[in-house]
Amino acid sequence: MTNLAVGVDLGGTSIKAGLVSGESGMIRSISCDTDAHEGPSAVLDRMSSLISECLSDANLPNPPPVGIGSPGAVNWDRTTVSYPPNFPDWHVVHMGSEIQTRLGFPVQIVVENDANVAALGSARFGAGRPFSSFLMVTLGTGVGGAIIHNRELFRGSTGAAGELGHMSIDYEGPVAESGVPGAIEAYIGQRFLSRTAHRILKSKPESLVHQMVAQRGTKITPEILFDAAKKGDAPSIEILAWAGRKLGAGLGSAVNLLDIRKIVIGGGLSMAGDFILVPAAQTLLQFVTPALRDGVEIVRETLGNDAGILGAAMLALQATGVVAESSATGVV
């Protein structure tokens, strides 16, 4: 039985896939734009194309298993994705069978929430390795979350646990794509953060962001805010700190609820590093009851965009019995 698997990370901006070894990690990765506005069928076509290319790279008589990390709620059987946020016209999609039909040959496919597979990748190969229990937060198009407890993924009663991005920090706050008022995602999801920055910077003509936007011919993005902050742009630094404080407030409630004190932050927005994570850590402690503050720590994921691919592949290897669940989360 092979220890190779294909991992897929479906994101709101890009789809990433890779051929992965359960022992050594990433062998090769590829990606393409998601173009979610074109609807489910077009996105599933792109996913299938990437998977097919990775399966060809494996060059095995029997194709290795495929693991997929997707936004949205995933059913207990890890086959169906329901209402992924930031994906127009998606409702309930049996992703396993849809991919299987497009590939045209039998292959084992297992699906899990994208933040959950990022947590598995972190626990096996990344910043989560030292911790038996930790919270995973992914900052990207949306804000994902996952719970690793005693080196196992905690899925809740239906498989949908860990949605930290949909926790509300203000019941009268802005409404996220999920429909939850004041959810963390409504403040620091990429689109929401970009809109906030646009509004604030209208009255900050001195900000370097205006010049950078004009030079690049684009709109304000978190990446531009980060680049400006690195150059010492005070308005950008404050906007990122504001985002960090919002994140810290939500995470404080999560620590109080779960008594899990290690938090790993990944996803594209984590590239802002200390501009977000230091304010988040400072604010976090203000929202944690004193009895639970010892050992509270935020660390940045070291795997970058590979965490989801690696975790999805480890999920596939779990499903085929090549690795035990505890082995997939760091215990060899």
N, C-alpha and C positions, 0 to 999 in steps of 0.2 A: 504494500500500500504506500503510495507516494506521500511525501511530506510537503508537496507543492500545492498551492491554491492560488486562485485569482481573487483579488480584493477590489471592490468598487466603492468609491465615495461619491455619492450623488449630492452635489451642492447647488445652491441657487444660482451661482455664477458659472461654475465649471463642473465637469464630470471627470473624475480621475480614476484610473484603474492601473493595476500592476500585477505582475507575477511575483509571488512571495514564497520564500522557503520558511518553513516553521522553525528552522534552526538559526539561519543567518539573516533572515529578513528580506528586504527588497532586492529583487533581481533586476527588474526593469519596470518602469512606469510610463504611462502615456496619459494624455488628457485632451479634452475638447470643450468648447463652450456649451453650456446647458441650453441656452435660448428657450427658457421655460415658457415664454409667452406663446410659443408655437404649439403648445399643448402636449398631453401625455404621450400620444403615439410617436411624435417626433423625438421626444426625449428618450423614450424606450428604444427607438431605432438607434440612436447614438450610443446608448449604453451597450446595446447588443453588439454593435460594431467594435467597440473597445474590448469587450469581453472576448469576442471571436479572435481578435488580434493577439490578446494575451494567451488564450488557449493554444493558438498556433505556436507561440514562443515556447510553450511547455514541451511540445514535440513528443507527446506520449501517446501510446496506442489507445488508452482510455483517458478522456479529459479529466483534469483535476477539478475538485469542487470549486464553486463560486460563492463568495460572500458579498453581500451588498449592504452598504450603509445608506439609509434614506431618511430625509426629514419626514416628520409626521408620526402618527401612532402606528405601530406594527403589532399585528395580532400575536397571540401566544404561540401559534405554530410557526411563526416567522416566515409567512408567505405573502401577507397582504398589507398594503400601506393605505392608511386612511387620512385624507385631508391634509396633505403636507403643506405647511404655510409657505407663502411666497411662490407657489406653483399654481397659476391660474387654471381653472377648469378640471383640476384633479379632485376626485371624490374618493372612491374606494377602488383600488387597483390591485389585482392579484399579480404582483410583480414577478413572482417565480414563474408562473405559467406564461405570462406575456413574453418574458425573456426567452423561455424555453422554446416557444413557438417561433420566435424570430431566429434563434440559432439553428433550428432544424435538425438537431441531434440531441440525444439524452445527456444531461449533465445535472449533477446535484446543485441546487441553488437554495441558499438560505438568506433571509432578509432580516435586518435589524435596524433600529433607529440609529441615525448617523452619529449622534453623540455617544451612544452606547458602544459602537465599534471603535470610536476614537479612544474611549476609556480602555477598551481591551488592548488596543495598540500601545497606549501609554504604559499600561501595566506590564506588558510583555517586553517592550523594547525601549520605552521612553522614560519620562520624568516620574511616572508613577511607580516604577519598579521598587523603590525602597519602602513603599507604603502598603500595608495589608488592607487598609481602608482609605479611600479618598473620594472626593467629589471631582468630577470632570466637568469643565465648562468650556464650550466652544463658541468663540466670538466670530461670527461670519455674517452672511446675509441675514441670518437670525441669530438667536442665542440658544444653544443647546445645552443639555445637562445630562449627566449620568452618575450613578452611584456604584462604586465598588466597595463591597463590605466583606471583610474576611476573605479577600482575594477572589470573590465571586461577584458577578454582575447582579445587582438587585433590580428585578423587573416589575415588582408590584404584583397586583392581582390579575391584571390582564396583559402585562407586558409593556405598559406605557409609563412606568415610573421614571422619575428623574428630570421632569420638564422644568428645570430651574428658570429658564427664560420666560416662562409663562407665570411665574410667581409675581403677584402684584406688590408694589411698594407704595402705591397711592391709589386708593379706590376711585379717586376723582381725576386720575391722570390720563394721559393720551391712550387711545385704544390701539393695541397691537393687532397685527394681521390675524391673530388667533381669536380676536374679539374680547380679550381680557383687558379691562381698563387698568392703566398704570403698571402693566407688566414690564419686567426688566427689558425685554426685547423692544418695547415701544420707545425706549430711551437710547439703547446702544446697539440695536441691530443696524447694519451698515446704512440702510436707506434712511432710517429715522435719525441716526447720528449726522448723516450728511445734510438732511433737511434742517436740523437744529443748527449746525455750523453755518449753513447758508443764511439763516435768519439772524444769527448773532453777528456774523461778519459784515452784514450790510452796513452796520454802524461802526465798523473798524476798518476804514480805508487804508490804514497803515499796515495791515496784515500782509505778510508775504504771500498768503494764499491767493490773493487776487492776481498777483503777478504770475504765480505758478499755474493757475487755471488758464490764464490767457496764453501763456507759452505752450501749454500742452493741448490746448483746444478741447478741454473737457470740463465737466462739472466738478464741484467740490466732492472729494472722496476721502474716506479715512486715511488712505495712503498719502494723499496730498497733505492732510493735516499732520501726519507723522513726519513727513519730509520737512515741512515748515517748522515743526516743533524742534527737530534736530538742529535747525539753523537758528534757534533761539527766538522764534516768533511767539511772543507772549500770548496773543489771543488763541493760537492753536494749542499751546501748552495748557491753557485754562480750560478749553473745551474738552480736551482729552482727560484732564483731571476731573472735570464734572462727570464725564462718562464713568471714570473709575469710582467715583464716590457713589454713583447710582448702583453700580455693580456690587460694591462693598456692602451697601445697605441690604440688598437682597441676599447676599451670601451669609450675612450675619444671621438672618432668620433661618437659613438652611442649616447652619451649624447648631443653632439652638434646638432645632427640631430633631436632627439626626445624631448629634454628638460625634460627628466625623470632622476632624480638625485639619486635615490636609486637603488643599484645593489645588488642582492642576488646571491651568488656563491654556487653551490652545485655540486654533482657528486663525483666520487671516488677520483679525484686529489685534491679536496678541503680539503682532510685530511691533506695536507701539511700546511694548516693554514697560519700563519704569514709568513712562508718562501716564499709563493707566494703572499698572499694577501697584505702584507705591500708594497712590491715593486710595485704591481699592482696599489694600491691606490696612491702612490707617483707619478708614471708615468701618471696615469689617469689625474691628475690635470694639468700636463704639456701640455696635448693635448686637454684640454677643454678651450674654450674662457673665458676670465675673467668674463664676464657678467653672465655665467652659473655655476660658481664654488660654489656659496653658497649652502650649504646643500648636496653637493655631498658626497656619503658614500657607501662603500662596506661592506657588512656583510656576514658572513658565514651561510649557511643553517644549521639549528639545527636538521633536520629530518634524515640526512644521506640518506641511500638507500631507506628509506620509502617514500620519497617525491613523487616519480613517481607513486608508488602503490596508495597512498592516493589520489593524483590528478586524476588518471584514474578512481578511484571509484567515486569521486565527479562528474566527467564528466558524468558517467553512470547515476547517480542520477539526474543530470540536464536533461538528455535526457528523462527520464521517468516522469519528472515533480515533483519528490519528493522534490527537492530543486530548488529555482530560481537561475539564473546565479549569481546574486550579492551575494546570500547566500553562494554559492559554493566558492566564493572568499573572504570570511571573514566577510560579513555583515549579521548578524543574525537577 
